[in-house]
Amino acid sequence: MDIDFKHAQSAHCENGVTSNLLKHYNINLSEPMIFGIGSGLFFSYLPFLKVNHIPVTTFRPLPGVIFKRAAKRIGFKIKSKRFSDPKEAMDALDEKLEQGIPVGMLVGVYHLTYFPKPYRFHFNAHNLVVYGKKDGNYLISDPIMETYTTLTYKELQRVRYAKGVFAPKGHMYWAEKIPQQINLEKAIVEGIKKTAKDMLKIPIPLFGVKGIRYLASQVRKYPNKLGDRKAAQYLGQIVRSQEEIGTGGAGFRFMFAAFLQEASDILKMPKLHDLALEMTAIGDLWREFAVDTARIVKARTKINDPYQGVANMLLVIADREKKVYEDLRNLIK
């Protein structure tokens, strides 16, 4: 079983899997276009959901949402399934491969044997494609990797049934209906509208621009509320989520900017190009925030009252992002 599947490396696993699967069916969209159509830009701070006893900060919607939204908006029908029985999950995968269908799936990162050890951590929302089986090994297209790789039966089964938060439970997905034509302009508009709405209009103050401001208020309290050691751990978790775990803080801002640049040409809206430049500048601010917070975590900062300083930076980011989303809503009606 060896499907002729073209692998391409990407900046983010879910966008990359989506783009690679679509290209397999001759729908050629860039990673930023997939990201924008799928409304992948988001923010939430979830004090009630904890990893290693620290509240979760995320810069993207739930795993799988970008793919589902992008597929729906271009008319690409997918089927997904989870399995309580690991053997049943592996048998179902083999059946799809025998039918010549490449299969996307969610897996845990910690036991991915082809990942370098420093990059293995407990994160259960990594996407990859299984496109064949040879000599008992599964052929893997992981968009984070430069080229194709493989996993044994036991290795693949283990990562499909990783334990912990967002346990994948054998989750796999595949194409069922391929559109003959796509309305790209309509899909772009829907993607922009959803992004702006989610970042501005969710009333709960844990999401979108309100969530960034709420995080700033919490960061201010860290030293007095938690003590120096624990405050640094909490701050470190934010940076790790932003820059390492795949939830895409600054990087997703740059990707959304690239999407807006492409959309500007397709929709014939020069204003989108200007907003792309502003979103790039906001991405730079997120990177600056990451650098300053990393210095605090490592006790190397030279900023007076550093927690107040990075909290203030978050408020600046929130104000500038709010203006971009408001401009997008006014432009795309």
C-alpha positions in Angstrom: 0.0 0.0 0.0 1.8 3.1 -1.2 -0.3 6.1 -2.4 1.3 8.7 -4.6 1.1 11.4 -2.0 3.2 14.6 -2.3 4.8 15.8 0.9 5.4 19.5 1.6 6.9 21.0 4.8 4.8 23.7 6.5 5.0 26.1 9.4 2.1 24.4 11.3 0.9 20.9 11.3 -2.9 21.3 10.9 -2.5 23.9 8.1 0.1 21.7 6.4 -2.0 18.5 6.6 -5.0 20.4 5.2 -3.0 21.9 2.3 -1.2 18.6 1.5 -4.5 16.6 1.5 -6.2 19.2 -0.7 -3.3 19.3 -3.1 -3.6 15.5 -3.4 -7.0 16.1 -4.9 -5.7 18.9 -7.1 -6.9 21.8 -5.0 -3.8 24.0 -4.7 -4.1 26.5 -1.9 -1.2 27.9 0.1 -0.8 27.3 3.9 -1.7 30.9 4.7 -4.8 30.7 2.5 -5.9 27.5 4.3 -5.3 29.2 7.6 -7.3 32.3 6.7 -10.2 30.5 5.2 -10.3 28.2 8.2 -10.3 31.2 10.6 -7.3 29.9 12.4 -6.4 33.1 14.2 -7.8 33.2 17.8 -6.9 33.7 21.4 -8.1 32.3 24.7 -6.9 32.2 28.3 -8.5 29.3 30.2 -7.8 29.4 34.0 -10.2 26.4 34.6 -8.2 24.2 32.1 -4.7 23.4 33.3 -1.6 21.6 31.9 1.0 20.7 34.6 -1.2 22.7 37.0 -0.9 25.9 35.0 -3.8 27.6 33.1 -3.9 27.1 29.4 -3.2 29.9 27.0 -3.9 29.2 23.3 -3.6 31.3 20.2 -5.8 29.1 17.9 -9.2 27.3 18.0 -9.5 23.7 19.1 -7.5 21.1 17.1 -9.2 20.1 13.9 -11.4 23.2 13.7 -9.2 25.0 11.1 -9.4 21.9 8.8 -13.1 21.5 9.2 -13.9 25.1 8.5 -11.6 25.3 5.5 -13.0 22.1 4.1 -16.6 23.2 4.6 -16.0 26.6 3.0 -14.5 25.2 -0.2 -17.0 22.3 -0.4 -14.5 19.6 0.5 -16.4 17.0 2.5 -14.5 15.0 5.1 -15.3 12.1 7.3 -13.8 11.7 10.8 -14.0 9.0 13.4 -12.7 8.0 16.8 -12.3 4.5 18.2 -12.5 3.1 21.7 -10.6 0.0 20.5 -7.0 0.6 19.3 -7.0 -2.5 17.1 -10.2 -1.4 15.4 -8.6 1.9 14.8 -5.6 0.4 13.1 -7.8 -2.0 11.1 -9.9 1.0 9.9 -6.7 2.8 8.9 -5.5 -0.2 6.9 -8.9 -0.4 5.1 -8.6 3.2 3.9 -5.1 2.7 2.8 -6.1 -0.4 0.8 -8.7 1.8 -0.9 -6.0 4.3 -1.9 -7.2 7.0 0.5 -4.6 9.0 2.4 -5.7 9.5 6.1 -5.1 12.4 8.3 -5.0 11.9 12.1 -4.4 13.5 15.5 -1.6 12.0 17.6 0.4 12.7 20.7 3.9 14.2 20.2 5.7 12.8 23.2 6.2 9.3 21.7 6.8 10.3 18.1 10.1 8.5 17.6 11.2 10.5 14.6 11.0 13.8 16.6 14.3 14.9 18.2 14.0 14.3 21.9 14.1 18.0 22.9 11.0 18.6 20.8 8.9 15.8 22.4 6.5 17.0 25.0 2.9 16.1 26.2 0.9 17.7 23.4 -2.0 15.5 21.9 -3.1 17.6 19.0 -0.4 17.1 16.4 -1.6 16.4 12.8 0.0 14.1 10.2 -1.0 12.0 7.2 -0.6 8.3 6.8 -0.4 7.5 3.1 0.8 3.9 2.9 2.2 0.8 4.5 5.4 -1.0 3.5 7.2 -3.9 5.2 5.0 -3.6 8.2 5.8 0.1 8.7 3.4 3.0 8.1 4.5 5.7 5.6 4.1 9.1 7.2 3.8 12.7 5.8 4.3 14.9 8.8 4.3 18.5 7.6 6.7 19.6 10.4 9.3 17.3 8.9 11.4 18.1 5.9 10.7 14.8 4.2 8.6 11.6 4.5 9.2 9.3 7.5 7.8 6.0 9.0 6.3 4.5 12.2 5.9 0.9 13.2 2.5 -0.5 14.0 3.1 -0.3 17.7 4.6 3.2 17.5 1.7 4.6 15.5 -0.9 2.9 17.7 0.8 4.4 20.8 0.7 8.0 19.6 -2.9 7.6 18.4 -3.8 6.6 21.9 -1.7 9.1 23.9 -3.1 9.9 27.3 -3.8 13.3 28.9 -5.5 16.5 27.8 -7.2 16.3 24.3 -6.4 12.6 24.1 -6.8 11.7 20.4 -8.6 8.4 20.9 -7.6 7.1 17.5 -9.0 10.1 15.7 -8.6 9.9 11.9 -10.2 11.8 9.0 -10.3 11.4 5.2 -11.9 12.9 2.1 -15.3 11.7 1.0 -16.4 14.3 -1.5 -14.1 16.5 -3.7 -15.6 19.7 -5.2 -15.4 20.2 -8.9 -15.1 24.0 -8.5 -14.6 26.2 -5.5 -15.7 29.8 -4.8 -12.5 31.1 -3.4 -13.7 34.7 -3.0 -16.7 33.5 -0.9 -14.5 31.3 1.2 -12.0 34.1 1.9 -14.8 36.5 3.0 -16.3 33.9 5.3 -12.9 33.2 6.9 -12.3 36.9 7.5 -15.7 37.5 9.0 -15.5 34.6 11.4 -12.0 35.6 12.6 -13.1 39.2 13.2 -16.3 38.1 15.0 -14.5 35.6 17.3 -11.8 38.1 18.2 -14.3 40.9 18.9 -17.7 39.6 19.8 -17.5 36.6 22.1 -19.0 38.1 25.3 -17.0 35.9 27.8 -13.8 37.9 28.7 -11.5 34.9 28.2 -11.6 34.9 24.4 -10.3 37.2 21.6 -9.2 40.7 22.4 -10.9 40.6 25.7 -8.9 37.5 26.6 -5.6 39.2 25.8 -6.6 42.0 28.2 -7.7 39.5 30.8 -4.4 37.7 30.6 -2.6 41.1 31.1 -4.6 41.6 34.3 -3.6 38.1 35.5 0.1 38.6 34.7 0.2 41.7 36.8 -0.9 39.6 39.8 1.6 36.7 39.3 4.5 37.8 41.6 2.3 38.7 44.6 -0.2 36.0 44.1 2.1 33.1 43.2 5.6 34.0 44.4 8.7 34.4 42.2 9.2 30.7 41.3 5.6 29.9 40.4 5.1 33.2 38.7 8.0 32.4 36.4 6.5 29.0 35.7 3.2 30.5 34.7 4.8 33.1 32.5 7.0 30.4 30.9 3.9 28.3 30.0 2.5 31.3 28.1 5.7 31.7 26.0 5.9 27.9 25.5 2.3 27.9 24.2 3.1 30.9 22.0 6.3 29.8 20.5 6.8 26.0 20.9 3.7 24.0 21.3 2.1 24.8 17.9 -0.5 27.2 19.1 1.0 29.9 17.1 1.3 33.3 18.8 3.5 35.5 16.7 3.8 32.9 13.9 0.0 32.8 13.4 -0.1 36.6 13.2 2.5 36.5 10.4 0.6 33.7 8.6 -2.7 35.7 8.8 -0.8 38.7 7.4 0.3 36.5 4.4 -3.3 35.4 4.0 -4.5 39.0 3.9 -1.9 39.8 1.3 -3.1 37.0 -0.9 -6.7 38.0 -0.3 -6.0 41.6 -1.2 -5.1 40.5 -4.8 -7.9 38.0 -5.1 -10.6 40.3 -3.8 -9.1 43.4 -5.4 -9.0 45.2 -2.0 -5.8 47.2 -1.5 -6.8 48.0 2.1 -6.2 44.3 3.0 -2.6 44.8 2.1 -2.3 47.7 4.6 -3.9 45.6 7.3 -1.5 42.8 6.4 1.4 45.1 7.2 -0.2 46.1 10.5 -0.7 42.4 11.5 2.9 41.7 10.7 3.9 44.5 13.0 1.6 43.0 15.7 3.4 39.7 15.2 6.7 41.5 15.9 5.2 42.7 19.2 4.2 39.2 20.2 7.8 38.1 19.5 9.1 41.0 21.6 6.7 39.9 24.4 8.1 36.4 24.1 11.7 37.6 24.4 11.0 39.8 27.4 9.0 37.1 29.2 11.7 34.5 28.5 14.3 36.9 30.1 12.0 37.1 33.2 11.7 33.3 33.4 15.5 33.0 33.2 16.0 35.8 35.7 18.0 37.8 33.1 15.7 40.8 32.7 16.9 44.3 33.2 13.4 45.8 33.2 12.2 47.5 36.3 8.9 45.9 37.5 9.1 43.4 34.6 5.6 41.8 35.1 4.0 45.1 34.8 6.1 45.8 31.7 5.0 42.7 29.9 1.4 43.2 31.0 1.4 46.6 29.5 2.8 45.2 26.3 -0.2 42.8 26.1 -2.6 45.8 26.4 -0.8 47.5 23.5 -1.2 44.3 21.4 -4.8 44.0 22.4 -5.6 47.6 21.3 -3.8 47.2 17.9 -5.4 43.8 17.2 -8.8 45.3 18.0 -8.3 48.0 15.4 -7.4 45.5 12.7 -10.4 43.3 13.4 -12.7 46.3 13.4 -11.3 47.5 10.1 -11.8 44.0 8.6 -15.4 43.9 9.7 -16.0 47.3 8.2 -14.3 46.3 5.0 -15.8 42.9 4.5 -19.6 43.3 4.8 
